[in-house]
Amino acid sequence: MFSLEQVEANKAYLAMLITLDDIDASTNIMTSIKQDQKSLLDYFRSFRFLVISINNLHDNLSHIEKTLSTLNYDSSKIPELRKSLNFIKHIRNKGVGHLDAKLLEKIIQWQPTLFSESMKGEVIPSSIYANIAILELAINSYVDELGGHKVFSNVIDFVYPPDFKEITDYMLMVSQQCIDYMAPRLQFLEENIKYNQPKDALHTSYVASNTDFNLKESVDYSYDESSALKALKRGLEKVCDITDSEEKKEKIKTLIYSTINNKS
């Protein structure tokens, strides 16, 4: 139930499950924008969230591949996906998950419109231009030693419609790469994960009750049936104490004794 192999498989499954859902939500918004300020701001918010979601796959990719290999999944080489994920990680590190100090300074040079008199007090237009500036700097700074961009042949300018389409199409392409990678692996893991059965409820509940929310501490999956039964008895007795109905109290007491007797 909590074997190392199963825990690692569950971790890989969870990482892909939430990432797949996040990518789907973001791309749905990005592909249905209207020609108004609110819709455009939603686009850039979704763009940033998509960067974070795709980067989550990047950060978990090695663990996922190692786990699948342990389970004898026939995983093909994924150099193109890794290449795409490396670019997304750069965007995340410079202008999404973090706001790089040098990037912010260059924005003042790159987008003087942000501090024009007409922008003063205009929250939504200012937010749109701020998003444009931050993302453009993060995207366009992904260059090699000679200063050439590693992905695009030109500087990306969101205000220029062909560039807007190019970067949007690129993000949707990377998203599809991620989906194509995750979907069959999720199905494989779902078929190989040993799901908890009703008879395991006492075991899983006891382990859950020992969760330490300090993420610096290791996870304790140990199980002691005697302690679990005592904890269950205490919990049900507390429920019994706050129950007004005598009929319900009797049902709870019956449940307590039947559970204990069945485990004895």
C-alpha positions in Angstrom: 0.0 0.0 0.0 2.7 2.4 1.0 5.6 0.6 -0.6 8.4 2.7 -2.1 7.5 1.7 -5.6 3.8 2.6 -5.1 4.6 5.9 -3.4 6.9 6.9 -6.3 4.2 5.9 -8.8 1.6 7.9 -6.9 3.9 11.0 -6.8 4.5 10.8 -10.6 0.8 10.4 -11.2 -0.2 13.4 -9.1 2.4 15.6 -10.7 1.1 14.8 -14.2 -2.6 14.9 -13.2 -2.5 18.4 -11.8 -0.2 19.7 -14.5 -2.4 18.3 -17.3 -5.4 20.0 -15.8 -3.6 23.3 -15.3 -2.3 23.3 -18.9 -5.8 22.5 -20.3 -7.4 25.4 -18.2 -4.8 27.9 -19.4 -4.8 27.0 -23.1 -8.6 27.2 -23.1 -8.5 30.8 -22.0 -5.6 31.7 -24.3 -7.4 30.4 -27.4 -10.7 32.2 -26.7 -9.7 35.8 -26.1 -11.9 38.7 -27.2 -10.9 42.1 -28.4 -11.2 43.9 -25.1 -8.9 44.9 -22.2 -10.2 42.4 -19.7 -9.9 39.5 -22.1 -6.4 40.5 -23.0 -5.4 40.7 -19.4 -6.9 37.2 -18.9 -4.7 36.1 -21.8 -1.5 37.3 -20.1 -2.5 35.9 -16.7 -3.1 32.5 -18.3 0.1 32.8 -20.2 2.0 33.2 -17.0 0.1 30.4 -15.3 0.8 28.2 -18.2 4.5 28.9 -17.9 4.4 27.8 -14.2 2.4 24.7 -15.1 4.7 23.6 -17.9 7.7 24.3 -15.7 6.2 22.0 -13.0 6.5 19.2 -15.6 10.1 20.2 -16.2 10.9 20.0 -12.5 9.3 16.6 -12.2 10.4 15.0 -15.5 13.4 13.1 -14.2 11.4 11.6 -11.4 8.6 10.7 -13.7 11.0 9.0 -16.1 12.8 7.1 -13.4 9.5 5.9 -11.9 8.2 4.7 -15.3 11.5 2.9 -16.0 11.1 1.1 -12.7 7.7 -0.1 -13.8 9.1 -1.2 -17.2 7.3 1.5 -19.2 8.7 1.7 -22.7 9.5 5.4 -22.8 10.9 6.8 -26.0 13.6 9.5 -25.9 12.2 13.0 -25.4 14.9 15.5 -26.4 12.5 17.8 -28.2 10.3 18.0 -25.1 13.3 18.7 -22.9 14.5 21.4 -25.2 11.1 23.1 -25.1 10.8 22.8 -21.3 14.3 24.4 -20.9 13.0 27.5 -22.7 9.9 27.6 -20.5 12.0 27.3 -17.4 14.0 30.3 -18.5 10.8 32.4 -18.9 9.6 31.2 -15.5 12.9 32.0 -13.7 13.2 35.5 -15.3 9.7 36.9 -15.3 7.0 34.6 -13.9 8.1 32.6 -10.8 10.6 35.3 -10.1 10.9 38.9 -11.2 14.5 39.3 -12.1 16.0 42.6 -10.9 17.9 43.2 -14.1 14.8 42.3 -16.1 12.8 44.9 -14.2 15.4 47.6 -14.9 15.5 46.8 -18.6 11.6 47.0 -18.7 11.9 50.7 -17.8 14.1 51.2 -20.9 12.1 48.8 -23.1 8.5 50.1 -22.3 8.5 53.8 -21.4 4.8 53.7 -22.1 4.3 52.2 -18.6 5.3 55.5 -17.0 3.6 57.9 -19.4 1.2 60.4 -18.0 -1.7 58.7 -19.7 -1.1 55.5 -17.8 -1.3 57.1 -14.4 -4.2 55.5 -12.4 -5.1 53.2 -15.3 -4.9 49.8 -13.6 -5.9 47.4 -16.3 -4.0 49.1 -19.2 -0.9 49.4 -17.0 -1.2 45.7 -16.0 -1.5 44.7 -19.6 1.6 46.7 -20.6 3.5 45.4 -17.6 2.7 41.8 -18.5 3.8 42.5 -22.1 7.0 44.0 -21.0 7.9 41.3 -18.5 7.1 38.5 -20.9 8.9 40.1 -23.8 12.1 40.6 -21.8 11.9 37.0 -20.4 11.3 35.5 -23.8 13.7 37.6 -25.8 16.6 37.2 -23.3 16.9 33.4 -24.1 19.9 33.9 -26.2 23.2 32.0 -27.0 26.8 33.2 -26.5 26.6 35.2 -29.8 23.3 37.0 -28.8 21.1 35.0 -31.2 17.8 33.7 -29.8 17.7 30.0 -29.2 14.2 29.5 -30.4 12.9 32.4 -32.6 14.5 34.2 -35.5 13.3 37.6 -34.4 12.5 39.7 -31.3 9.0 38.9 -30.0 6.8 41.9 -29.8 3.3 41.1 -28.4 1.8 44.4 -29.9 2.8 43.2 -33.4 0.0 40.7 -34.5 2.3 38.2 -36.3 4.6 38.0 -33.2 1.5 37.7 -30.9 0.4 34.7 -33.1 3.9 33.2 -33.3 4.4 33.1 -29.5 0.9 32.0 -28.8 1.2 29.2 -31.4 4.5 28.2 -29.8 3.1 28.0 -26.3 0.1 26.0 -27.6 2.6 23.7 -29.4 4.6 23.1 -26.2 1.4 22.5 -24.3 0.4 19.9 -26.8 3.9 18.3 -26.5 3.3 18.1 -22.7 -0.2 16.6 -23.1 1.1 14.0 -25.6 3.8 13.1 -23.2 1.6 12.9 -20.1 -1.6 11.3 -21.4 -0.3 7.8 -22.1 1.9 7.8 -19.0 -1.1 8.8 -16.8 -3.1 5.9 -18.3 -0.2 3.5 -17.7 0.2 4.6 -14.1 -3.5 4.4 -13.5 -3.4 0.8 -14.6 -0.5 0.0 -12.4 -1.3 1.9 -9.2 -2.8 -0.3 -6.5 -5.8 1.7 -5.3 -6.9 1.5 -1.7 -9.8 -0.8 -1.0 -12.6 -0.2 1.6 -10.9 -2.8 3.9 -7.8 -0.6 4.0 -9.7 2.4 5.5 -8.4 1.9 9.0 -4.8 1.6 7.8 -4.9 4.6 5.5 -6.8 6.7 8.0 -4.3 6.0 10.7 -1.4 6.9 8.4 -3.2 10.1 7.4 -3.8 11.1 11.0 0.0 11.0 11.5 0.7 13.6 8.7 3.3 16.1 9.7 2.7 19.3 7.7 6.3 20.5 8.3 7.6 19.7 4.8 11.1 19.5 6.1 10.2 16.3 8.0 10.2 12.9 6.4 6.9 11.1 5.8 5.9 8.4 8.3 3.9 5.6 6.7 4.2 3.2 9.6 1.1 1.4 10.8 0.2 -0.1 14.2 -3.2 -1.7 14.2 -3.6 -1.6 18.0 -3.0 2.1 18.0 -5.2 2.6 15.0 -8.1 0.9 16.8 -7.6 3.0 19.9 -7.6 6.2 17.9 -10.7 5.1 16.0 -12.5 4.3 19.3 -11.6 7.8 20.7 -12.7 9.5 17.6 -16.1 7.7 17.4 -16.6 8.3 21.1 -16.2 12.1 20.6 -18.7 11.9 17.8 -21.0 10.1 20.1 -20.7 12.7 22.8 -21.8 15.5 20.4 -24.7 13.5 18.9 -28.2 14.4 20.2 -30.0 11.4 18.8 -29.9 8.3 21.0 -30.5 6.1 18.0 -27.4 7.5 16.3 -25.4 7.1 19.5 -26.3 3.4 19.6 -25.3 3.0 15.9 -21.9 4.6 16.7 -21.4 2.4 19.7 -22.3 -0.7 17.6 -19.8 0.5 14.9 -17.1 0.9 17.6 -17.5 -2.6 19.0 -18.0 -4.4 15.7 -14.9 -2.8 14.2 -12.8 -3.7 17.3 -14.2 -7.3 17.4 -13.6 -7.8 13.7 -9.9 -6.8 14.1 -9.4 -8.8 17.2 
